Amino acid sequence: MEYEEYVEEVVLLDENGEAERFDHILTFLYEGDRYVALEPISEEEGETEDFEEEGEVVFMRIERSEEGDSYIPVDNEILLDELFSHFLELMDEIEEEE
């Protein structure tokens, strides 16, 4: 199966209440927390960039509450590096399974 078959669009509101569109790549666990890997959708083209070529992947921690899930941006550079490495390993495993 192709990568695109798994992609879902996610719309999140930024701090100004503006909608930002992303393609959902993967939700995964890392050190007991749930994270989501998202790829920004270019507003000009209406399409995502290839994350393997461009390297733009956004990671957010998922917090669950009675009101629903909240996506919290990860701003710790060390954690971002660890998440990206773990993400690449998971993507390699998925690719090998296909």
C-alpha positions as a Markdown table, in Angstrom:
| # | Residue | x | y | z |
|---|---|---|---|---|
| 1 | Met | 0.0 | 0.0 | 0.0 |
| 2 | Glu | 1.1 | 3.5 | -0.7 |
| 3 | Tyr | 1.8 | 6.0 | 2.1 |
| 4 | Glu | -0.9 | 8.4 | 0.9 |
| 5 | Glu | -3.6 | 5.8 | 1.6 |
| 6 | Tyr | -3.1 | 6.3 | 5.4 |
| 7 | Val | -3.1 | 10.1 | 5.4 |
| 8 | Glu | -5.9 | 12.0 | 7.0 |
| 9 | Glu | -6.3 | 15.8 | 7.1 |
| 10 | Val | -6.3 | 17.5 | 10.5 |
| 11 | Val | -7.3 | 21.1 | 11.0 |
| 12 | Leu | -5.9 | 22.8 | 14.2 |
| 13 | Leu | -6.5 | 26.3 | 15.4 |
| 14 | Asp | -3.4 | 28.4 | 16.2 |
| 15 | Glu | -3.1 | 30.9 | 19.1 |
| 16 | Asn | -5.0 | 33.5 | 17.0 |
| 17 | Gly | -7.9 | 31.2 | 16.2 |
| 18 | Glu | -6.7 | 30.7 | 12.6 |
| 19 | Ala | -7.2 | 27.3 | 11.0 |
| 20 | Glu | -4.0 | 25.5 | 10.0 |
| 21 | Arg | -4.2 | 22.3 | 7.9 |
| 22 | Phe | -2.0 | 19.3 | 8.3 |
| 23 | Asp | -1.8 | 15.7 | 7.0 |
| 24 | His | -1.7 | 13.2 | 9.8 |
| 25 | Ile | 1.3 | 10.9 | 9.3 |
| 26 | Leu | 1.5 | 8.8 | 12.5 |
| 27 | Thr | 0.3 | 8.6 | 16.1 |
| 28 | Phe | 2.8 | 6.8 | 18.4 |
| 29 | Leu | 3.9 | 6.3 | 22.0 |
| 30 | Tyr | 7.2 | 7.6 | 23.2 |
| 31 | Glu | 8.3 | 7.3 | 26.9 |
| 32 | Gly | 4.7 | 6.8 | 28.1 |
| 33 | Asp | 3.2 | 9.8 | 26.2 |
| 34 | Arg | 1.2 | 9.8 | 22.9 |
| 35 | Tyr | 2.5 | 12.0 | 20.1 |
| 36 | Val | 1.2 | 12.8 | 16.7 |
| 37 | Ala | 3.4 | 13.5 | 13.6 |
| 38 | Leu | 1.8 | 16.0 | 11.3 |
| 39 | Glu | 2.9 | 17.4 | 7.9 |
| 40 | Pro | 1.9 | 21.0 | 7.2 |
| 41 | Ile | -0.2 | 21.5 | 4.1 |
| 42 | Ser | 0.9 | 24.4 | 1.9 |
| 43 | Glu | -1.9 | 26.9 | 1.6 |
| 44 | Glu | -0.6 | 28.0 | -1.8 |
| 45 | Glu | -0.5 | 24.6 | -3.4 |
| 46 | Gly | -3.1 | 22.8 | -1.2 |
| 47 | Glu | -0.8 | 19.9 | -1.0 |
| 48 | Thr | 1.8 | 18.6 | 1.5 |
| 49 | Glu | 5.5 | 18.6 | 0.8 |
| 50 | Asp | 7.2 | 15.2 | 0.8 |
| 51 | Phe | 8.5 | 15.0 | 4.4 |
| 52 | Glu | 11.4 | 12.8 | 3.5 |
| 53 | Glu | 12.7 | 15.4 | 1.0 |
| 54 | Glu | 11.8 | 18.6 | 2.9 |
| 55 | Gly | 12.1 | 17.2 | 6.5 |
| 56 | Glu | 9.2 | 19.3 | 7.8 |
| 57 | Val | 7.3 | 17.2 | 10.3 |
| 58 | Val | 5.5 | 18.8 | 13.3 |
| 59 | Phe | 5.3 | 16.8 | 16.5 |
| 60 | Met | 2.6 | 17.4 | 19.2 |
| 61 | Arg | 1.9 | 15.6 | 22.4 |
| 62 | Ile | -1.7 | 14.4 | 22.8 |
| 63 | Glu | -3.4 | 15.2 | 26.1 |
| 64 | Arg | -6.7 | 13.5 | 26.8 |
| 65 | Ser | -9.4 | 15.1 | 28.9 |
| 66 | Glu | -13.2 | 14.8 | 29.3 |
| 67 | Glu | -13.6 | 17.6 | 26.7 |
| 68 | Gly | -11.5 | 15.7 | 24.1 |
| 69 | Asp | -8.0 | 15.5 | 22.9 |
| 70 | Ser | -5.7 | 18.5 | 22.9 |
| 71 | Tyr | -2.5 | 18.7 | 20.8 |
| 72 | Ile | 0.3 | 20.4 | 22.6 |
| 73 | Pro | 3.3 | 21.6 | 20.6 |
| 74 | Val | 6.7 | 20.2 | 21.6 |
| 75 | Asp | 9.2 | 23.0 | 22.0 |
| 76 | Asn | 12.1 | 21.1 | 23.7 |
| 77 | Glu | 14.8 | 20.7 | 21.1 |
| 78 | Ile | 16.2 | 17.6 | 22.7 |
| 79 | Leu | 12.8 | 15.9 | 22.8 |
| 80 | Leu | 12.1 | 17.0 | 19.2 |
| 81 | Asp | 15.4 | 15.3 | 18.1 |
| 82 | Glu | 14.4 | 12.1 | 20.0 |
| 83 | Leu | 10.9 | 12.1 | 18.6 |
| 84 | Phe | 12.2 | 12.6 | 15.1 |
| 85 | Ser | 14.6 | 9.7 | 15.5 |
| 86 | His | 11.9 | 7.4 | 16.9 |
| 87 | Phe | 9.5 | 8.5 | 14.1 |
| 88 | Leu | 12.1 | 7.6 | 11.4 |
| 89 | Glu | 12.6 | 4.2 | 13.0 |
| 90 | Leu | 8.8 | 3.6 | 13.1 |
| 91 | Met | 8.4 | 4.7 | 9.4 |
| 92 | Asp | 11.2 | 2.3 | 8.4 |
| 93 | Glu | 9.4 | -0.5 | 10.2 |
| 94 | Ile | 6.2 | 0.4 | 8.4 |
| 95 | Glu | 7.9 | 0.5 | 5.1 |
| 96 | Glu | 9.6 | -2.9 | 5.7 |
| 97 | Glu | 6.2 | -4.5 | 6.5 |
| 98 | Glu | 4.8 | -3.3 | 3.1 |
